[in-house]
Amino acid sequence: MTVNAKTIPGNFATDRTDDTAAAATVQYAASGSGLFYSLYVDNTANSAKSYVKVYDATSGVTVGTTVPEYIIMIPAGVARQFVVKQGFAFSTGLSYAVVTTGGTAGTTAPTSPITVRFIYT
């Protein structure tokens, strides 16, 4: 799995995290408070929809038990960009996992890895 954090110039947001193999294992993208403004998800390698679970945490997340702050569904075989003009707030940190079932309980990873990109401050 490749997770890269980068600082980006500009007024919109200051940081970007790219994960080219997102799956059901939680990844911690950022610590501290902030806003995430954009989420890009590439699910083209999968024939089933997937769900990105977003948590406000820097540790202690158990996928399938910890309640996500946001759950974003991605249809099968597509890539999508989501932009939230006012941003979604996080106070502790930004973490995520990708599964095949919506809601809190889903724990199964997609058949093929998914690319996820967060843009945040």
C-alpha positions in Angstrom: 0.0 0.0 0.0 1.3 3.4 -0.9 0.1 6.4 1.2 1.7 9.7 0.5 1.1 13.0 2.3 2.0 16.3 0.5 1.8 20.0 1.2 0.1 21.9 -1.7 0.3 25.6 -2.4 -2.8 27.7 -2.8 -5.7 29.2 -0.9 -8.2 26.3 -1.2 -6.4 23.7 1.0 -2.9 23.0 2.2 -2.5 19.3 2.4 -3.1 16.2 0.3 -3.0 12.5 1.1 -2.9 9.9 -1.7 -3.5 6.2 -1.1 -3.2 4.0 -4.2 -4.3 0.8 -2.4 -7.0 1.8 0.1 -8.8 -1.1 1.7 -10.5 -2.2 4.9 -7.5 -1.4 7.1 -7.8 2.0 8.6 -5.3 4.6 7.5 -4.5 7.8 9.4 -4.2 10.7 7.0 -3.9 13.7 9.3 -3.7 14.6 13.0 -5.2 17.6 14.7 -8.2 19.7 13.6 -9.1 20.8 10.1 -11.5 20.6 7.2 -11.5 18.2 4.3 -12.6 19.8 1.1 -12.2 17.2 -1.5 -12.3 13.5 -1.9 -11.3 11.6 -5.1 -12.1 7.9 -5.2 -11.2 5.5 -8.1 -13.2 2.3 -8.0 -12.8 1.4 -11.7 -11.1 -1.9 -10.8 -14.1 -3.2 -8.9 -17.4 -4.7 -10.2 -19.2 -3.8 -7.0 -19.9 -0.5 -5.2 -17.5 0.5 -2.4 -17.9 2.7 0.7 -15.3 5.1 2.1 -15.7 5.4 5.8 -14.2 8.6 7.2 -13.4 8.9 10.9 -12.4 11.8 13.2 -9.6 10.0 15.0 -5.8 9.5 15.0 -5.9 6.1 16.7 -8.2 3.4 18.1 -10.5 3.0 15.1 -11.9 -0.5 14.7 -13.5 -0.9 11.3 -16.9 -2.5 11.7 -17.3 -1.2 15.3 -16.3 2.5 15.4 -19.0 4.8 14.0 -17.8 6.8 11.0 -18.4 10.5 10.8 -19.1 10.1 7.1 -19.8 7.2 4.7 -19.4 7.9 1.0 -20.6 5.3 -1.6 -18.8 4.9 -4.8 -20.6 3.0 -7.6 -18.9 0.0 -9.3 -16.4 0.7 -12.1 -16.2 4.5 -11.7 -14.0 7.2 -10.4 -15.6 10.2 -8.6 -14.5 13.5 -7.2 -16.5 15.0 -4.3 -16.0 18.7 -3.4 -17.4 20.2 -0.2 -17.2 24.0 -0.6 -17.5 24.7 3.1 -15.5 21.6 4.1 -16.2 18.7 6.5 -14.7 19.4 9.9 -12.6 17.0 11.9 -11.2 17.9 15.3 -8.9 15.0 16.3 -7.7 13.7 13.0 -8.6 12.4 9.6 -8.7 8.7 9.0 -10.5 6.3 6.6 -11.1 2.8 5.4 -12.8 1.4 2.3 -15.3 -1.5 2.5 -18.0 -3.2 0.4 -20.9 -2.7 2.8 -22.3 0.7 4.0 -23.1 1.6 7.6 -20.9 1.0 10.6 -20.7 -2.8 10.4 -19.0 -3.4 7.1 -15.5 -4.8 7.3 -14.8 -6.5 3.9 -12.3 -4.9 1.6 -13.1 -4.4 -2.1 -11.8 -7.2 -4.4 -9.2 -4.8 -5.9 -7.5 -1.8 -4.1 -9.0 1.6 -4.5 -7.3 4.9 -5.0 -8.3 7.6 -2.5 -7.2 11.2 -2.4 -8.1 13.7 0.4 -7.5 17.4 0.1 -7.7 19.2 3.5 -6.3 21.9 5.8 
